């Protein structure tokens, strides 16, 4: 299998996507890009190769051009429905993969960071839209990594991911030195735990407010749970079929 030159990882906020990005940084074989499209939404631009870019489709074009010379890994959260989702070149631009985590954990963690979070910003509905677009375009179910598997068996989960997207597995990238990274400077307060970590781990934080004791969060949960379940059930069905073969 030819290794892809441009890999996207789409995930709801608080799904361990930044920890996964930290692992990709540790590999050293990709230019790693942190949340470019959300930067355009929040601050009006994203700086790529020292140039501010304000248009998502123009940024996608730059990624494609750059990837002709060096592999790129783009990690993006799905709290917004980005303009680039409507760009016909998006799904064919590279390999699209997804990271997810049970909505119960995502919602509690997101609320702890932002008590003004809205239902769309939880992110599973937007993620599923991209997932279906990629599936319909490629004719096969996209690669999905589950945060719970990363925490339980990081070596196995990352190895499977690498095999599925077609890149070498590098075991040494599963651990790293703690510290902030310039790549996530705009949102560094959201990444304290990753900055303090040495590898994939479960959160030590206990969230006192969640879907069981706050009605608005329960409504968010009931809205987003089907999208999470549809995506996971599709991937689990494919895995079971492969094992039977």
C-alpha positions in Angstrom: 0.0 0.0 0.0 1.3 3.5 -0.9 1.4 5.7 2.1 -1.0 8.7 1.9 0.6 12.1 1.6 -2.3 13.9 3.3 -4.1 12.4 6.3 -7.1 14.1 8.1 -8.2 13.1 11.6 -11.7 14.4 12.5 -13.0 14.2 16.0 -15.3 15.9 18.5 -13.6 18.1 21.1 -12.4 16.2 24.2 -12.0 12.9 22.3 -8.2 12.6 22.8 -7.6 14.0 19.4 -4.8 16.2 20.7 -3.1 13.3 22.4 -3.2 11.5 19.0 -1.7 14.6 17.4 1.0 14.6 20.0 1.8 11.0 19.0 2.0 12.1 15.4 4.4 14.9 16.3 6.6 12.4 18.1 6.8 10.3 14.9 8.6 13.1 13.1 7.7 12.0 9.6 4.7 14.3 9.0 4.1 18.0 9.1 1.4 18.1 11.8 -1.3 20.7 11.5 -3.5 21.5 14.5 -7.2 22.6 14.0 -6.8 24.8 10.9 -10.4 25.2 9.9 -11.6 25.9 13.4 -8.9 28.6 13.6 -10.5 30.3 10.5 -13.9 30.2 12.2 -12.6 31.5 15.6 -10.0 34.0 14.7 -10.6 34.6 10.9 -7.4 32.9 9.6 -4.9 30.1 10.0 -1.2 30.6 9.6 0.3 28.0 7.3 4.0 28.1 6.4 4.2 31.7 7.8 1.3 32.9 5.7 -2.2 33.7 7.1 -5.0 32.1 5.1 -8.6 33.2 5.6 -10.4 30.9 3.2 -10.9 27.2 4.0 -10.9 26.0 0.4 -7.8 27.9 -0.3 -6.1 26.3 2.7 -7.2 22.9 1.5 -5.6 23.6 -1.8 -2.3 24.6 -0.1 -2.4 21.4 1.9 -2.7 19.4 -1.3 0.1 21.2 -3.0 2.4 21.0 0.0 1.7 17.3 0.4 3.2 16.6 -3.0 6.6 17.2 -1.3 6.1 16.2 2.3 3.4 14.2 4.1 0.9 16.2 6.2 -1.3 15.2 9.1 -4.2 17.5 9.8 -6.1 17.1 13.1 -9.5 18.9 13.2 -12.3 19.1 15.7 -15.9 19.0 14.6 -17.7 21.5 16.8 -18.4 23.6 13.7 -19.7 22.8 10.3 -16.9 24.2 8.2 -17.3 25.7 4.8 -14.7 23.3 3.5 -17.2 20.4 4.0 -19.0 21.7 0.9 -15.8 21.8 -1.1 -16.1 19.0 -3.7 -12.3 18.4 -3.5 -12.3 17.7 0.3 -13.0 14.0 0.3 -10.6 13.3 -2.5 -7.8 15.4 -1.1 -6.4 12.7 1.2 -7.1 9.9 3.6 -9.8 10.8 6.1 -9.8 9.1 9.5 -11.9 9.7 12.6 -11.4 9.6 16.4 -14.4 9.3 18.7 -15.2 8.8 22.4 -18.4 8.0 24.1 -20.6 11.2 24.3 -21.2 10.8 28.0 -17.4 11.5 28.6 -17.1 14.1 25.8 -20.1 16.2 27.0 -19.0 16.3 30.7 -15.4 17.2 29.7 -16.5 19.8 27.2 -18.9 21.4 29.7 -16.1 21.6 32.3 -14.1 23.6 29.8 -16.9 25.8 28.4 -20.2 26.1 30.3 -21.7 28.0 27.3 -21.2 25.1 24.9 -24.1 24.6 22.5 -25.6 21.4 21.2 -24.0 21.6 17.7 -20.6 22.2 19.3 -20.6 18.8 20.9 -19.5 17.7 17.4 -20.8 14.2 16.7 -23.4 15.3 14.2 -20.8 17.2 12.1 -18.4 14.3 12.5 -20.9 11.8 11.2 -21.7 14.0 8.2 -18.0 13.9 7.1 -17.9 10.2 7.9 -20.8 9.5 5.6 -19.4 11.7 2.9 -16.1 9.8 2.9 -17.9 6.5 3.0 -20.1 7.4 0.1 -17.2 8.7 -1.9 -14.7 5.8 -1.3 -17.3 3.0 -1.1 -15.7 1.6 2.1 -16.1 2.5 5.8 -13.5 5.0 6.9 -10.9 4.3 9.6 -12.2 5.1 13.1 -10.1 4.9 16.3 -11.9 4.9 19.6 -10.5 6.9 22.6 -11.4 4.1 25.0 -9.2 1.7 23.0 -6.4 4.2 22.9 -6.5 4.3 26.7 -6.9 0.6 27.2 -4.3 -0.6 24.6 -2.5 2.3 23.0 0.0 0.0 21.2 -2.7 -2.1 19.6 -5.0 0.8 18.7 -2.3 2.8 17.1 -0.8 -0.2 15.3 -4.3 -0.9 13.8 -4.7 2.7 12.8 -1.3 2.7 11.0 -2.1 -0.5 9.2 -5.5 0.8 8.1 -4.3 4.2 6.8 -1.1 2.7 5.3 1.7 4.3 7.3 4.5 2.6 9.3 3.9 1.8 12.9 6.5 3.5 15.1 6.3 2.2 18.7 8.6 4.8 20.1 6.0 7.5 19.3 3.7 6.1 21.9 5.6 8.0 24.6 6.9 11.6 24.7 8.2 14.3 27.0 5.7 16.6 28.8 5.4 20.2 27.7 3.4 22.7 25.7 3.6 22.7 21.9 3.6 25.7 19.7 1.2 23.8 17.4 -1.7 24.2 19.9 -0.9 27.6 21.2 -4.2 29.2 20.4 -6.1 26.6 22.5 -3.4 25.6 25.0 -5.7 25.9 28.0 -7.7 23.0 26.5 -4.7 20.8 26.3 -3.3 20.9 29.9 -3.6 17.2 30.4 -1.8 16.3 27.1 0.9 18.8 27.9 1.5 17.1 31.3 1.3 13.6 29.9 4.0 11.1 28.7 1.6 9.0 26.6 -2.0 8.0 26.2 -3.8 7.8 29.5 -7.2 8.2 31.0 -8.1 11.5 32.5 -7.7 11.9 36.2 -10.3 14.7 36.4 -13.7 14.0 37.9 -16.5 16.0 36.4 -19.3 16.8 38.9 -21.7 18.0 36.2 -22.7 15.7 33.3 -25.6 14.2 31.4 -27.1 12.5 34.5 -27.5 15.7 36.6 -28.0 18.5 34.2 -31.0 18.5 31.9 -29.5 20.6 29.0 -26.5 18.2 28.8 -28.9 15.2 28.8 -30.6 16.8 25.8 -27.2 17.2 24.1 -26.5 13.5 24.9 -29.8 12.3 23.4 -29.2 14.3 20.3 -25.7 13.2 19.6 -25.7 9.6 20.8 -27.3 8.2 17.6 -24.6 9.7 15.5 -21.9 8.1 17.7 -23.6 4.8 17.7 -24.2 4.7 13.9 -20.5 5.4 13.3 -19.2 2.8 15.8 -21.7 0.1 14.8 -20.7 0.5 11.2 -17.0 0.0 12.1 -17.6 -2.9 14.5 -19.7 -4.7 11.8 -16.8 -4.4 9.3 -14.3 -5.7 11.9 -16.5 -8.7 12.7 -16.9 -9.5 9.1 -13.1 -9.3 8.6 -12.5 -11.6 11.5 -15.0 -14.2 10.2 -13.3 -14.2 6.8 
